[in-house]
Amino acid sequence: MSHFLCNNRGTSMVEVLIAVFITAFGIIAVMSMQPMSWQTATKSDLLGRSASILHKELEEIELTIMNINNAIPSDSNKNVFASGEATSQGTGDATYTVQTSITNNGDGSWTVRVDVTDPDNKTVSESIIVTRQEGFRF
């Protein structure tokens, strides 16, 4: 039998140390990415909440204008909490600034623009054109 086919010496201490070093290096590399991952998750959460607040505000203004029994709302600048409550629910309840401007286009339509600024001073905005809806008549 050949000497190369029956090598039963096992694993040397050098091979074990190299394997431990490579494993430790990999774990440290993955752990170093953790803070960046948390920052990205936080930014994503703030942006998602901003978009939700923006959509809700646009929808409320649109429905108010569409109803001919309501007065056209005026421009506003208010603070909204991420919890949706009227007051802050603690230290984790982020405050968003919502600025709404409504412009009469002179043809029976209004342009509504809403800007939502998150605690990191990132702003998302959207605008829509709204008209009044006359009641259905039979």
N, C-alpha and C positions, 0 to 999 in steps of 0.2 A: 504494500500500500504506500502511496506517495505521502511524503511529509506534509505537503500543502493541503491535502484533503482531510487530515486528521489533526488539525491544530486545536487543542482543547485548553488553551491557556486562559481564556476568559477575557474580561475587560480590564485594561490597565488603569492605574490611578490618573494618568495624563488624559486618557479618553473621558473619564468621568468628570474631571475638572473642566475640560473643554465643553462638554455637554451642559454642565451647570452654568458656565459663563455665557453660553449662547442663550440658554433659557432665561437667565437673569436679564440679559441685555434686551431680549424681546419684551419681557414684562415691564421693564423700565420705560421702553419706548412707547408702549401702549398707555401706561399711566401718565406719561407726559402730555398726551393728547386730551386727557380728561378735562382740564380747565377750559380749553377751547370748545369742547363739546358742550359744556354747561353754558358758556356765553352764547353760543349759537342757538341753543334751546331757549334761552331767555329772550333773545331778540325775536325768534320765531313766535314765541308766545305773545309778546307785546304787539307784534305786527298783526297776528290773528285777532287779538282783542280789538285793535284799532279798526280793522276791517269790519268786525261785527258791530261796533258802535256806529261806524259810518253808515252801514246798511240800515240799521234801525232808525237813525236820525233822518236819513233820506226818505225812508218809507213813511215815517210819521208826518213829515212836512208835506209830502206828496198827497197823502190822504186828507190832510187838513185843507190844502188848497183845492183839491178836486171837489170837495163838498161845497156847494154854492151857499149853504147856510152859515159857513164859517167866514170870519174876517181873514184877510191875508196876513199871515204872521210877519213880524218884523225881523230884521237881522238880529242875531244873538251870539253871545260868546259865553259859554258856560263850562263848568268842570263836571265830568262824569267819572264815577268810580267803576273800576273793573268788576266789582261785585254786582253792579246794577242797583245798589241801594242808594238812598238819598244822602247818607253819611258814610264816612270811611268805616270799614269793618275791622280795622287793625293795621299793623305795619305792612302787611303783605298786599294791601288793597291799593293798587296803582291808580293814580289820578291822570285822566286824559282831558285835554282841552279841546272842546268842540266849538268851532266857529262856523256859523251858518249865515250866508248872505243870499237874499232873495231880490231879484231884479225883475221889474215889470218890463216885458218886451214890447208893450203897446199894442199887441194884436190879440189880446185875450189869453196870452200865455206868460208864464213866469219861468225864469231860469233860477234854479236852486243850486247853490254850491256849498258843499260841506267839507271842511278841513278838520281832521282829527290829528292831534299831536300827542305822542306818547311820552312817558317820563324820560326817554332818551333823546327827546327833541326830534324824532323822526315823524314826518307828516305824511299822511295819506289823504287824498282828496278825490272828490267825484262831483259831477254836476249833472243835472237832468232838466228837461223842459217839461213843465206841468201845465195842463189846461183844466179849466173848470168843466165838470160834467153835468149837463142839464139832466133833470129827472126824466125817466122814460114816460112817455105819454101814450095812452091807448086811443 
